[in-house]
Amino acid sequence: MTEWTARRMKQLPEQFFTGLAGKVNMRVALGEDVINLGQGNPDLPTPSHIVEALREAVLDPSTHRYGPFRGLDSLRHAVAEFYQKYYDVSLNPDTEVALLFGGKAGLAEIPQVFLNEGDPVLVPDPGYPDYESGIRLVGANLVRMPLLSENGYLPDLNLMQSVQPKVMYLNYPSNPTGAGASSEFFAQVVDKAAETGTLVVHDFAYAAIGFDGYRAKSFLQTPGAKDCGIELYTLSKTFNMAGWRVAFAVGNARAISALQLYHDHCYVSLFPAVQRAAEAALRGPMDAVTTLRETYERRRDAFYELFEKEGIVASRPQGTFFGWMPIPKGQTSTQFADLLLERANVAVAAGIGFGLSGEGYVRIGLLTNEERLREAAWRIAKVYTATGF
Ligand SMILES: Cc1ncc(COP(=O)(O)O)c(C=O)c1O
């Protein structure tokens, strides 16, 4: 039989979250009360003024036609105003902003646009698994940067010298570790990237989720960052708009122009009504974002309290809605995640799913209410204690 599937499809890694969802569904089908903290799907609704903006826009027939290939001018302007207002970063809305069908789609495009087969590319390890997917599809040479707790989950930038990457991905606040990055670290990245000619892609998905007063800096606030980098910003987490599929890339004009060219050929931009709603999100009041951040902080505290009381080593994340917990010695992260599902009916993501340096950890998504999180912590702590942590 003729092989219809292209060879590059065989290069794709296993889709980690699909496997996890299958295991959880099996237990739920058995009637078990599973607390699913395995995924990263925001559980709260989009703020009502954004939903209202969509309702109004969808009733306007002009939004039913093809929009401009590069998106509505008004949305690209709203993006530039948002960056100016909240990050003090000036962007040219025509040359330094590209709209994306969600961050995930952007991550699939970036290797198509910037990487040739065999080009070296650095990715965080542990890191968001979808960086690898796009890179594998183009056959680039993926090199992992270990993120270790003793280094605050920041990579050793000497790797840039030895690998000479064409592209380097960073993500702070970090999924899965919950760590933030300092301005000094970003300044070092810019210096090295200038030496190595690297395009830095900073994934700022958790921009708005920082705790204990921590407010994450945009990479573009670093002097010189626009000479070497772009930043991806998604509305999924800041505004609970994961289902809407809106994100954008901002920064280096040469890189943004290459992304725009790809878009001109592959898509017409997002549904114009969704673009208008995105404008309402970016230009509108931020009270809902503040409330969301406070909600995640309370959830984090509700979850971690018990571990601290029981003397189980687990440090609270600085940002994101993930906990990154070291597991008892003598088990793999997959074994421990399976054990938590079997014995505690709590689903968590095994650290190995985020890269080799994720071994020894599990990731916990704090995406349910405080009461369920306290219950989950209690169930998890029992398994930790029984395994002699
Ligand atoms: C680190 C990181 N980057 C990007 C994304 C993609 O987000 P979206 O495709 O919803 O914009 C996610 C989603 O979970 C993420 O965790």
Ligand as a Chemical Component Dictionary entry (heavy atoms), coordinates in Angstrom:
data_LIG
# 
_chem_comp.id                   LIG 
_chem_comp.type                 NON-POLYMER 
_chem_comp.pdbx_formal_charge   0 
_chem_comp.three_letter_code    LIG 
# 
loop_
_chem_comp_atom.comp_id 
_chem_comp_atom.atom_id 
_chem_comp_atom.alt_atom_id 
_chem_comp_atom.type_symbol 
_chem_comp_atom.charge 
_chem_comp_atom.model_Cartn_x 
_chem_comp_atom.model_Cartn_y 
_chem_comp_atom.model_Cartn_z 
_chem_comp_atom.pdbx_ordinal 
LIG C1 C1 C 0 4.171  27.711 27.964 1  
LIG C2 C2 C 0 3.005  27.767 27.056 2  
LIG N1 N1 N 0 3.143  28.345 25.872 3  
LIG C3 C3 C 0 2.123  28.415 25.012 4  
LIG C4 C4 C 0 0.904  27.865 25.307 5  
LIG C5 C5 C 0 -0.162 27.937 24.256 6  
LIG O1 O1 O 0 -1.263 28.661 24.624 7  
LIG P1 P1 P 0 -2.381 29.023 23.548 8  
LIG O2 O2 O 0 -2.204 28.118 22.371 9  
LIG O3 O3 O 0 -3.670 28.786 24.226 10 
LIG O4 O4 O 0 -2.161 30.444 23.181 11 
LIG C6 C6 C 0 0.702  27.241 26.532 12 
LIG C7 C7 C 0 -0.598 26.622 26.845 13 
LIG O5 O5 O 0 -0.765 25.867 27.735 14 
LIG C8 C8 C 0 1.790  27.185 27.431 15 
LIG O6 O6 O 0 1.673  26.592 28.617 16 
# 
loop_
_chem_comp_bond.comp_id 
_chem_comp_bond.atom_id_1 
_chem_comp_bond.atom_id_2 
_chem_comp_bond.value_order 
_chem_comp_bond.pdbx_ordinal 
LIG C1 C2 SING 1  
LIG C2 N1 SING 2  
LIG C2 C8 DOUB 3  
LIG N1 C3 DOUB 4  
LIG C3 C4 SING 5  
LIG C4 C5 SING 6  
LIG C4 C6 DOUB 7  
LIG C5 O1 SING 8  
LIG O1 P1 SING 9  
LIG P1 O2 DOUB 10 
LIG P1 O3 SING 11 
LIG P1 O4 SING 12 
LIG C6 C7 SING 13 
LIG C6 C8 SING 14 
LIG C7 O5 DOUB 15 
LIG C8 O6 SING 16 
# 
